Amino acid sequence: MRSLTTPLKDKGFTTLKIRYNYKTDVFRMEALKQWEQDLDFSRYNKDFYVESILTDDVQYLNTRQVRELYRAYDLEDYLDEILDLIRQGRHFGIELYYNDKLNITYMSHQHSRKLGINNKLHATLAGGIRRHSPEEEEKEVIIDGLNLGRGMSFKNVAGHLAFGGCKQTVTMEPLDLTNMEIMGFLGFCIDSCRTMTGPDMNFPTEMADVENENFSMNYTNGPNSPLGETGKPTAYGIYVTLKQAVRFKEKQDSLDGKSIMLVGLGAVGWYMGEYLLQEDVKLKITDINMDVAKRFIEEHPGRNIEIVPLENAYYEDVDILCPCAIGGIFYDENIPKLRCQYIWGSANNQLRASSQEEEIRLSKLLAERDILFQTEWWHNTAGVICGAQEYLYGKNATYENLIKTIDETMPQSTYDNLVEAQEKGITPCENVYRKCESIIYGDN
């Protein structure tokens, strides 16, 4: 497979940085040998730090030399493909750290630093960290990271947070929490990028606790952290904003009498189901693991709950469809088959779109079917608010203050967006993009 790391591995380089100025369409690239391959990262923040001299044989390539390097390995076309992805999304760039000894490729996909440049904190960026297997195609990993990093810029605007947006992807085998050299390397990388993060797909949440205890305070929301894992507050944010959507469309303050299809009973979906059951609803559930669905019913006896096969879930005749699992769900061919009035859940990138324009186009198809949809990052912000409060306040962060912040910001933001979109004659999806772009890309 084609990879940005191929020349780095062969030449002994450890670092590749790509920066982009979307206003001038200018790229700056640098490749570095930043440390020796025998460096013991288990000693990070003990014997050495991000700013330490880690080799007396520092090597550096500038933009022209980086291009020549990839040309020599017949990878210049591939490099240009990656640069074009960065250009299309108006991203700040990518920081890549390659550890040949540990066989780990760490990438920070950075969309915008604008909101974080004057926040008086070490971290100017915020976005989760997820693991990809070495068998996955690198370009697909980069596309995933860039898309999610761009979404985090918008999500941080929605959450009123003073951080730019990014996403960390790590290509490696499953994480061994007892391997202190690997944990130290991951701490070194996050600190180098001026980013704070929380464990995401394929990483255990316990990694944040190990990092906090040993290497880096820029990881948040481990099980033993002040606010704990983000699944429950994320579900709460989805729940309270869903009630605003029903209020907007039907002038009804509760979900009583609604039929709801909940797809996915994972870290967010399980709690989402519990919040929904606080009201008089008919709840349908499904999960890739049907034993989880059966356990949910067992733990909520006497409630109106029905299990639906996963393959039928999105096409159930219900009032509300609540996707809390994988993204890329709705597209041209299946939107006409939907039989719901609302789509409202935590799944990322619910519309199968490769660009913002495509997402807005698909949102119009939903609107034509009278299905109320608001792009999920506008109301799926409680998790990042949770991470930010833990990062900002440390041991003084409290769950009560977190819920207070969610209640004071998220419901009103959703209701205002739905009203504004209606007044402008556009979809709620398009309206939030307009809101955020004026902040992220504006001159002020």
Secondary structure, DSSP 8 states (H G I E B T S, - for coil): ---THHHHHHHT--EEEEEEETTTTEEEEEEEE-S-TT--GGGBTTTB-TTS---SS-EEE-HHHHHHHHHHTT-HHHHHHHHHHHHHTT--EEEEEEETTTTEEEEEEEEE-GGGTTSSSS--EE--EEEE-TTS-HHHHHHHHHHHHHHHHHHHHHTT-S-EEEEEEEESSS--TT-HHHHHHHHHHHHHTTEEB-B-TTS-THHHHHHHHHT-SSB---TTSSS--SHHHHHHHHHHHHHHHHHHHH--SS-TT-EEEEE--STTHHHHHHHHTTSS-EEEEE-SSHHHHHHHHHTSTTS-EEE--GGGGGG---SEEEE-S-S--B-TTTGGG---SEE----SS-B--SSHHHHHHHHHHHHHTT-EE--GGGT--HHHHHHHHHHHHGGG--HHHHHHHHHHHHHHHHHHHHHHHHHHTS-HHHHHHHHHHHHHSS--
